[in-house]
Amino acid sequence: MNASPAVTEVDPTLRARLAARIRDVPDFPSPGVLFKDITPLLADALAFRDCVDALAAPWRAVKLDTVCAIEARGFIFGAALARALDVGFVPLRKAGKLPAAARGVDFQLEYGKARLEVHADALAAGARVLLVDDVLATGGTLAAAGELMRGLGAEVVGAAVLIELDFLKGRARWPAGTPLQALLHY
């Protein structure tokens, strides 16, 4: 069970059904941004279940110890994926949100700086982790999450996202050779 994730092509009918439940919200959170709102997908029990199943499919034969998901919408998919894959779940939080000793990494966003933190004792050295988030945009947050995990001695096996905004080229910031799966591309 140390296999690479299966290359699974999402059924076009499923992809269309999921995409139909992603609402475009113009000029949010600022003018010129077209926000991809996932709340209609989450509200549809069948679509959400099928989405989680499709996100999990490539990782079922891969040895994983933990799913680590990025605050906040990544938690929704990360916890569901951890359950589907029968592994633990570790939240990666914004600065100052964790009650015990934490390790963190600072990173640059398009509009400023941010910090991602995890409990210092959240993972055993060598833990095999899958990173999860809702959207891959410019790639800074996902790259920071990978850096944070490797700093704790974990092995980042790959990443899974619901949506990849291809035009922002965030995948270019992801380490070559480390699998990155996205269900929907815009």
N, C-alpha and C positions, 0 to 999 in steps of 0.2 A: 504494500500500500504506500510506496514512496513514489508512485507514478507522477508524471506531470499532469496538469489538468487536461481533461479530454477537450478536444476541439469540438465544440458543439455549436452547430448553427441553430439559432432560434427559429422555430417554425414561423414562416412569414405571416400566417394567420394570427398566431399568438402575438407576434411583434406588432402587428397592426392593431389588434385589440388592446394591447397595453398602451401603445402610442395614442390611441383615441381617448385614453383616460388621463393623459397629461395635458393640462390646461396651460395655454400661453397667456401670460399677464404682461402686457406692454408697460414699459417705463417703471418697472419695479425691480430693485429698490431705488433706482435712480433713472432719470431720463436716458433713453437710448438702450436700456437693458430689456431684453425679452426674457422674463423669468419663466422657468419650466416648473409649474405647480403640480406636485405629485399627490395632493390631497384627494382629488377624485379617484385616483387609482387605489389609494389606501382605503377609501370608503366602500369600494366594491370588493366584497369578500372573495369572490371567485378570481377576480383579476389579481388581487394581492397574493392569494395562494399560488396562482400560476406564476406570478412574478418571482416569488421566493423559490419555487421549484426550479425555474429556469436559471436563476442565479446560482443555485446549489449544484445543478447538474454537472458542470465541469469539474467540480471539486470532490465529488463523491468517492472517487478512487484514490484520492491524494491523502497521505497521512498528515493530519492536522491536529494540533493540540488546542488551539484557541482561535476564535474570531475576534479581532480587534476592530471596533467601529468608531468612526469619527463623529463627534457631536455636531449637530443634534439629529438631523434626519438620518444620518448613517446608523444611529442606534436602532431605528425601526427595522431596517433591513439586516443589520448585524445580529441583533438578538434572534430574529426569526431564522437567519441562516445558521447560527450556532445551534439552535434547536434542531433544524433540519439535518445538520451534519453531525449531530450528537457530540459536540465539543463545547468547551467553556466559552464564555463571553467576557471580554474586557473592554470597558468604555475608555475612549481617549477623549479627554475633556479640555475645555477652555481653561485658561489660567485661573487659579484660585478656587476651583470648584470641588477639589478632592479633600477629604477630611484627614487622611494620613499622609505620611511622607511621600512626596511625589518627585518624579523626574520629568523634565520638560525640554522642549526645543522651541526656540524662537524662529519665526520664518516671516517672509515678506508676502503680503497680499497685494493685489492690484491697487488697493486704496489705503494701505498702511501695514502695520506690523501686527502679528498675532503670536500666540503661544499655545502649544498643545502639550498636555500633561497626562501622565499615567501614574498610578500608584507604583512606588519603587519596587514593591514586592509582588506585583501583579503576575509576573511571568517567571518561570524557571529558566535558567540559562539553557540555551539550545531549543527552547520551545519553537515549534513550527506554527507560524501564524498566517492567517488570511486577513488582509486589511479590507474593510468595507466602507463605502460611502455612497451617498445617493447620486451625486453628480461629480464628474471629472471635468473641470473647466480649465484653468491655467496650469493645474498640476501641483501648485505649491503646497496645498494642505496634504495631499496624498504623499508627496515626496517627504514632507516633514514627518508624517506618521511613520514612514519607512525608516527614516533616520532615527527617530525615537526608539523604535522597536529594536533596530540593530544596536543602538547604544545600550540597551538592556541585555544584549547577548542573545536575542531571539533571531530566528531565521525567518525572513519574510518569504513565504512560499509563493505569494502572489497577491493580487487585489481583484475585487469585484465591485462594479458600480452599476447602478440602474441606467444612468444616462451619461454619455460622453459627448461633450460639445466639441466636435472635431475641429471646427474652425479656430478654436483657441489653442490648439496644439499642445494640450497638457500632457499627452502621452510622451512627448519628447523629454519630459523631466523624470520619467519613470525609468529605472535601471533596465538597460537592454538585457534580454534573456530572462527577465522575471515576468511571468505571465500576468496580464492585465485583461480581464474580461468585462465587456460592457454589453448590456442587453439592447439598448437603444442608442442610435447615433443621430446627432443633429449637426 
